[in-house]
Amino acid sequence: MSIVPQLPDNAPFSHDQRAWLNGWIAGVLAAQARGGEAASSNPSATPVTILFGTQTGSAEGLSKKLSKELQAKGFAPTVLGMDQYAKADLTNCERLLIITSTYGDGDPPDNALSFWQWLSGEAPSLSKMQFSVLALGDTNYERFCAFGKVVDARLEALGAKRISDRMDCDVDYDAPFAEWVERVCNSLAGAASLQPADGGLKTRDTSDDLKSRSTSKANPYAARLATNQLLTTPTASKETRHFEININGLQYEPGDAIGIVPENDLALVNAILDHGGWSSDDELRHALMHKHDLTNPSKDLIQAIASRAKHDDLTALIDPARSADLRQWLYGRDVLDLLQLLPKGELSSADLTALLKKLQPRLYSIASSLKATPGQVHLTIAQVRYQAHGRARNGVCSTFLADRVQRETPVPVFIQPSHGFKLPTDDTKPVIMVGPGTGVAPFRSFLQERKATGARGKNWLFFGEQSRTQSYFYKDEWATMMTDGHLHRMDTAFSRDQERKIYVQHRMVENGEELYRWLEDGAHFYVCGDASRMAKDVDAALHQVIEQHGGKSADDAKAYVQAMKEARRYARDVY
């Protein structure tokens, strides 16, 4: 039996104040025991559970904002990741708010897999529950917000009642999030007796809040670029660079990402202005440079162009049944390509800006440890450059950093904390890291951190690229770590150095016996990089290794991997 701390009788409070504070302390400790973020300042406040499903951390950040909003209105919110759903006791939960992203083209994010398995399978009646869902997504994907939609439908099917209708958000989610929060709070207020917003004490910020409190997507920090270094040879088929950015006091941890707010390419902006006859409009030039997405035409712009242009192909492709064909047609085309289907003067500048999507920050895995590189963030970024439809095309942020940022140029940045992509808290545990290409970035951070802290666990890195001589990123650093005994094993896969292409998943299978032995010794397994193929191939190889060297059936191997995920020993940072 645990004893809840109490204020002493001689504390400088009245009897009623002391009773209220003792109740508040008990409430905070109870919430901590459930594994959530306690945010209540009133022991009699109405409890609300917030579950988030996240791949990059956006849903987690919004959940914490929602928690503060609810706390200010007198509720007692508890924030949990979906992988901690069991702590929420959902069968008895009366008020549930869900914020979740969709991974890839319709799948649950990694931390939501076990929750969805429970919800879609063995979950009982949830008739006691009131709920609402905020779904995060990207309209560039055919199955926009698909996971949020199926969660919403499944909760209703299990008897739960909506507090407020589901809100589906595109990548620019700030305004719909605020609208949803207002609707939810108003609905909850109608069903609960609220305490005044300033009626009590507030708990301290969590470490993640402290880490990102001074910067955000809406309030970035003006950093400065210190280093821009080519990692590949000039003749390599892909260009990858190492960047070092001075951040002066911003805090981050290995596994976190940094958001960069880029500028569009002035050459593209000027070409759009010239085509539209707006070359003298400096206000529009500034808006196109800093506010609008010029590389991914919005659905609204496509519809507007299709309705005005005499372009049979585009008119046919806007049929919803041909969405896959439309995506293929749009590949390599930007806003200028669409505008060129219209004669000059067909659209006004006001019409144009109303039809464009908002320019979004780009997130990059951090490739350094703050302990090893104080005051700096290091990044490993592939530059996007290609030819399409008779014109050179450039990635917005990758070439912003590589070509257009000078030492005096401010680079707006913010820290995006990671939810689950973290080093083990027990530094004696081994770690296995699979990071082909720029996916090696967070593992450079992991290794620097483990070295700086004197971690005792072994480290094994799988790295892959096209060519050993042209694209072996950080080769000398890995060699030094191998020599000093910090990097215990490294396996490489250079796909084009031989006739048969070899990838990291092949190296995993080749070394399966030792890989399985490390897993049995409690190793944490990490993957970073391309989600569409690499991450799936690595996952399949992991199952194969466990089956072959663990003597397990396919179902047993699946259960083994699931147990790793639930123990947070299998984490992915994929995109």
N, C-alpha and C positions, 0 to 999 in steps of 0.2 A: 504494500500500500504506500503510495507516494504522498508526501505532505506538501500542500500548496503553501508557499510563503505568504505570511500575513504582515500587515503593517503593525508595529508595536502599539500598545495602548497609549503610550505617551507621545505618539507622533503628533505633530502640530496641526491636526485636523479635527473637525467636529466628529461626533459619532456617525452622523449620516455620511459625511465626506469619506470617513475611513471605511465604512461599509461599502460605499460605491467603488472606491479604489481597490479594496480587496477583491471585489467581484470582477473588476476589470483585469487585475493580475491573473485571476483564475481563468478568465476567458482567453487571455493571450496565451497562457501556458497550454490550455486545451487545444487551441488552434495549432500551436507549434507541435504538439504531440500528434496531431493528425497529419503533419508533414506539409502544411500549407503556409502561406504568407498571411499572418494575422494582421488585420487592419481595423479592428473594431476598437472604439473608445468608450463603449457603453455595454455593460454586461447584459442588459435586457434588450439590446438591439436585435432586430430580425436577421437571422443568418441567411446568407446567399452564397452558393458555391459557384465558382468560376473555373471552368475547365478550358485549357488551351491546347490546340494541336498545332505544332510549329515545325518548320524545317529550317528557317533562317533566323528566327527570333522575333519577327514582326508581331505574330499573334500573342507571344508572351508579353511584349512591351505594351500592347493594347490592353491586355488583361490587367496589367498593373495599373494602367491609367483608369480603367473601369473600376478597379478596386478602390482607388482613391476617391473617385466620384461617388461611389456608393457609401464609402465611409463618411464623406462630408454630408451626406443626406441622412446619416443616422443608422445605416445598416451595418451588419457585421460580415463582411465578405471574407472568404477563404479562397486563395488562388492555388490551383494545382495543375500540373501538366497532365495530359491525358494518360500518360504512362503511370500515373499515380491515382487513377480513377477509383481503385479499390478503397482508398482512404476516405473517399467522399461518401461512402455508404449510400449510393444512388437509389437503392430501393426505398430508402426512407427520406431521401432528399426532397424538400418541398419547393425549393427555388434554385433552378440551375440555369446559368448563362454560359454559353459555349462560344468561343472565338477560335476558329480554325482555318488554316490554309488548306489548299489542295496541292498535293505533290504531283509533278509531272502532268499527265493528261487525265486526271480524274482519280488518282490514288490517295489514300490517307498519308499524311506526313509520317515520318518514322516513329515519332513518339506517340502516335495515335493508333498504331497497329493492334496492340493488345486491347485497347478500349473498343475498337471497332469489332474485333473478334468476339468480345463479350456482348456488345450491344446488338450485333447482327445475329448472334447465336443463342446463348443461354440466358440472356437478360430476362428477368421476370416482368410482370406488370409494373408500370411506373405511374399508376393512376394518381398517386399522391403528389406528383410533380407538376410544377409550372415551369416553363422553359422558354428560352429564345436563343436563336443562333445568329451569329455574325460570321458570314463566310467570306474569306479572302481568296481572290483569284486573279486571273489575267485573261482578258477577253481575246487575247491572241491565241488562246487554247480553245479547241472545240468544246471540251467538257469544262466549261467555265464554272468554277466554284462547285464542282461535282461532289466533293466529299462533304462539304457543308450541307448540300441539298439532301444527300442520302441520310445524314445524321438527323436532320430536321424531320424528314419523313419517317424514319425509324422510331424516333421518340414519340411522334404522334401515334404510330401504329401500336406502340406499347402502352397507350392510354394517357400519356402526358398531355397537358393542356398548354397552349402557347400563351405566354405573357404578352408577347409582341411578335409580329410576323418576322420571318427571317429577312435579314438584309444581306444582299450580295454586293461585294465591293470589288472594283477593278484595282489596279495597282495604285491609283491615286485614291486612297481610302479615308483620308482625314475627315472630309465633310460627311460621307455616309456613316462613318463611325460615330461622329458627334450626334447625328440625327438619331441613330439607333440607340445610343446611350440615353438621350433625352426621352425617347419613347419608352424604353425599358424602365427608367427611373420613375416616370410618371405612372406607368402601369403598376409598378411595385408599390408606389406611394398610395395608390388607391386601395391597396390590399393590406397595408401595414401601418401601424402607428409609428411615426418617425420621431426621432429626437432632433433637436436643433443641430445645425451643422457645426456650431462652435461649442457644443455642449460637453466636451470632454477632452481628455488627453489624446495625443497621437503617438503611434509607435514610431520608432526611428526608421529611416530608410534602409532598405536592404542593400547589400554590397552592389548588386546590379544597378540599383537606382543611383547610388553614389557614383558609380563608374560612368553612367551615361547621362547624369542629371543635367550637366551644363551644355551638352550637345545633343542634337537630334536632327532628323531630316529637315524639320522646319527651322532649326536654330543651329546650323553647322558652325564649326570652328575654322577660321581662316589659317590653315597650315601652310607650310612652305616646303617645296621639293628640294631636297639636298643632293640626291644622287639619281641619275638615269643611266643605267648600264646595260649594254647588250649582253644577254646570256648565250645566245646562239651565234654561230658564225654568220658572216654576211651572205654566204651562199646557201644557208639552210632554207628549206622550203617554208618554214614557219618562223616568224620573228617573235622572240620572247625577251622581255626586259625585266631587270631588277630595279625597283624604285625604293628610295629611302626618303621618308617624309618626316619633317620635324613637327612634333605635336605639342611640345611645351606643356607638360603637366597632365594631359589627358591620360586616363588609366584604362588598361585593358588586360585581358588574360589570354593565355594560349587557347586557341579554339575560337576566339572571337573574330568578327569580321569588321572591316571598316567600310563605311559608306562614303562614296565620293560623289559630289554634285558637279557634273561636268558642264562644259559649254559646248554648244554645237560648232561645227566647222564653219568658219566665216565664208569659205568658198561656196559651200552649199547654201548658206543663208543668202549670199549675194545672188546666186543663180536663181533662187526662188523670187527674190525681190525684182530681179531683172525681168523674169518671165511675167510677173504680175503687173509690171509698170509701177512698182513701189520703191524704186531705188532711192528716192529722196526722203523716204519716211524713216527717220532715225528711231522713232519710238517703236515701230514695227520691227526694225532690225534688232533692237535690243531684246524685244519679246521673243523673236525667233532664235536668238542666240542663247537665251537663258531660261526660257519658260516652257517651250513647246518641243514635243518629240517630233523630229523631222525624218526619222529613219523607219518608223513603224506607223504607216497610215492607219488612222482610226476607222472603225466601222462606219461612223457617221460621215467621214470624208469620202470613203469608198462609195457609200450610198449616194451622196450628193453628186459625185463625179459621174457615177453610172446613170443618174437620172438626167444629167445635162449633156453628157458627151454621147456622140454617136459611135459607140464602141461595142460592137456586137458581143465580143468575147467577155468583156467585163459585165455587160448586162446579163448575160447568161450565168456568169459565175456567182452573182449575188444571191442566187437561189439557195436557201439554207441547205438543201439536199446536196449541194456541190461545195460545201465548206472546205473539204480537203483539196479540191481542185483550185479553189480560190487561194488557199495558203500556198500552194505550189506556184501559182501565177504571181503572187506577191513577192516570192523569194527574190531578194536582190533589188527590189523596187522600193523607192522611198516617196516622200511627199512630192518632190519635184517631178518624178515620173508620172504621178497621178495628175498633177496640175497641167502637165504638158499634153494631156488628152483634151484639154479645153483651150479655146482661143483666149488670147489676152483680154482682160477686162471682164471675163465671164463671172469671176468671183470678186467681191470686194475684200479688202484686207480684214474687215470685221467678220465677214462670213468665214474667211480662212481660219482666223484664230479661234473662232467658236467651234470649228470642226476638228481641231487638232487635240491630241492627247497631251497631257502635261509631261514635261521632261522629268524622268525619274532618276534618283541616285543609282549608282551601280555599287553592288556589294562585292568585296574581295576578301578572301581568307587572309588573315594576317600571317606573315612569314617570319616573325621575330618574337622574341621574348623581351618584355620590358626590363627584366633583370639583366639581360645581356646587352640590350641596346637602349639605355635610358633616354627618354625624351624622343624616341623615334618609333615609327612603324615602318616595317619593310614589306614589300609586296612583290609577287611574282606574277606578271601579267603577259599574256599572249596578245600581240597586236593584231587586230582584225583588219585585213586589207585584201581586197579581191576586185576582180573586174566582173561586171554584169551589165548586160543590156547597153553595151557600148560606152560605159562610164566607170571610172574608178570608184570603189565604195570603201568607206572607212568606218570602223567601229567608233562610236561616239566617245567613250571614256578612255579606251585603250590608246587611241591616237591623240586624244586631248593631253594625256600625260606624256606620251612619247614625243610629240611634235610641237605642241603649242604652249606648254607650261615652261616658263623660265623661272629662275631662282626667285625673282621678285614677284611672280604671279601668285596671288592667293589661291589656294586649293581648298574649297569648302569640304570639310570632312566631319563625320560623326562615328562614334563607336556603336556597333551593333552586337550586344552581348549574345553569346551562344547559350542555348538551353541545355543541350545534352552532349555537345562535342567537347568534352573536357578530359584532361588527364585523370588517371585514377587518384583518389585521395590517399591511397596506400602506395607510397613510392617504392615499395619492394616488388610490386606487381610488374611483370613483363608487359611490354607493349609491342604490338605488331601493326605497322603502318603501311598502307597500300596507297601510293600517291603518284600515279603516272602524270607526266606533263606538269602543268601548273598546279595540279592536285597535290604536289609535294609541299606546297607553301605552308600549310598549318603544321606539317611534321618537322619542318625546319624550326618552327616556333616551339613545338613539343621538345625537340632534342636540345635546343638552347636552354629551355626552362629546366629540363631534367638535369642538365649539366650544372647550371647555376645553383640549383637547390641541393645538389649532391644525391639525387635519387639513386636508390640501390638496385632498382629493377633493370632487367635487360631490355635492350632496344633492337628491333629488327625492322628494317626499311626495305620495301619493294618500290623500285622506281623504274619507269618506262618512258621512252620517247622514240623518235624515229631513228636517230643516228648517234652512236657513241662519240664520234669526232665532231659533230655539228650541234648537238643539242643535249649534252650531258650537264644539266644545271647543277651548280654548286659542287662540282666534282672534287675540287681541292678541299672543301669543307668536310665532305663525307670522308675523304681519305684521312684527314687529320683526326676526325672522330673515331675512325676505325683504329688508327695507330695508338691513340691514347686510351683505348678500351671503352670509350663511351658508347659508340655504336657497335654493338656486338655482332651484328650480321647485316649484310646488305646484298640484295639480289636485284639485278638489272635486266631489263628486257628492251632491246633496241630493235624495233619491228622491221626496219628496212636494211639492216646490216647483213641479211642473209636472204636466200630465196624464199624460205618459209617465214611468214610473219610470226613473230613471237611477242606475246603481251604478258602483262604482269600475272594474269590468271594462270597462264601456262607455268610460270615459275612457281606459283603457289602449289600447283599439283605436283610438279617435279620434286618439290621439297616438302611434300605432304606429311611424311612421317614425323619430321622435326616440328613442322607447323602444328600438328595435332598435339605433340608433346608439350609445346608451349601453351596451347589452349588448356590442356589438362592441368598445367601448373598455374592456371588462373590468369593467363594473358588477356589483356584488353585488345580488341581488334578494331582498327579504324580504317575507313575508306574515304578518300576525297577525290573528286573529279567529275567526269561526265556521267550524268544520270541515265541517259538513254540507252547506252550499251555497256560501257565499262563497269559501272556499278552492278548491273545485273549479271554480267559475266563473272565478276569477282564473287558475288554472292553464290552463284552456281558452283564455282570452284571450291568455295568454303564448304558447302554441303557435300561435295564430292570427297573432299579430304576427310571430313568427319565420318562419312560412310565407310570409306576404304580403310582408313587407319584406326577407326574406332570400332570397326566391326558392327556397324549399325545399319538398320534398314533405312529407307528413305524417310519414313515417318519419324523414326527415332532421331535421325539427323536433323529433321525439321524442328523437333521438340528441343534438341540440344541448342540449336541456334536461337530459338525463341527464348529459352532460358537465359542465354547470353544477353539478349536484348533487354529482358526484364531486369537483369542484374546490372544493366548499363555497361556491359563489357563489349558491346558491339554498337559502334556509333558511326554515322555517315554524315559527311558534309558534301552533298552532291548537288549538281545544278545542270 
